[in-house]
């Protein structure tokens, strides 16, 4: 396979300045794609990701997952600028740790926010980019989920529920959008990022000890699964790819 299997392709990464998103941007760009790094509020961080990418023509653009109209504008901008979008990676997410026994700690407002960012946002992004992705006849959506969707172990019950919803949404979309668009899910376990506020190195070490492969994932390991969806798993759709060191076992 060519060193640049994605040459000529445009990849849009919502949540592109976060750990998994930035790592995915790096690998997709190295494979030849032109990358749009979508960000929620930190333009400087997104611009720094763009500056570090292989190749030219990459952009940082606002992609707030809770603003469907803004996602529509993002798709219009990508269409105007590049005339195409081949890959959409939904890597944006949010959570707030709430012990599962603390039912009162999971307020209605927090539940709504978790579902808005982790479920409605990815759906809105797919809705916005559907026409561009379908136009090439070989579009790809990769949704970043979590094994919390199936284990029920996660930062909060709402987060587990939102990711479970994302998984089944992806299965339904894979059926609905075929054959022009494939939909795949990359489902990490614990990843060495700052995504979960307050989770320490000691906590990661404890989790690693209970994982068959005895460590947590790097962002690059998750990003390699995203890259594989675009370059190797070309006859797969509606599948969930776990990248968790066996933690779900």
Secondary structure as GFF3:
##gff-version 3
##sequence-region A 1 249
A	DSSP	beta_strand	10	14	.	.	.	ID=ss1
A	DSSP	alpha_helix	19	30	.	.	.	ID=ss2
A	DSSP	beta_strand	34	39	.	.	.	ID=ss3
A	DSSP	alpha_helix	43	51	.	.	.	ID=ss4
A	DSSP	beta_strand	59	62	.	.	.	ID=ss5
A	DSSP	alpha_helix	68	82	.	.	.	ID=ss6
A	DSSP	beta_strand	87	90	.	.	.	ID=ss7
A	DSSP	three_ten_helix	103	105	.	.	.	ID=ss8
A	DSSP	alpha_helix	108	115	.	.	.	ID=ss9
A	DSSP	pi_helix	116	120	.	.	.	ID=ss10
A	DSSP	alpha_helix	121	135	.	.	.	ID=ss11
A	DSSP	beta_strand	139	146	.	.	.	ID=ss12
A	DSSP	alpha_helix	148	151	.	.	.	ID=ss13
A	DSSP	alpha_helix	157	177	.	.	.	ID=ss14
A	DSSP	beta_strand	181	188	.	.	.	ID=ss15
A	DSSP	alpha_helix	201	209	.	.	.	ID=ss16
A	DSSP	alpha_helix	219	231	.	.	.	ID=ss17
A	DSSP	beta_strand	240	243	.	.	.	ID=ss18
###
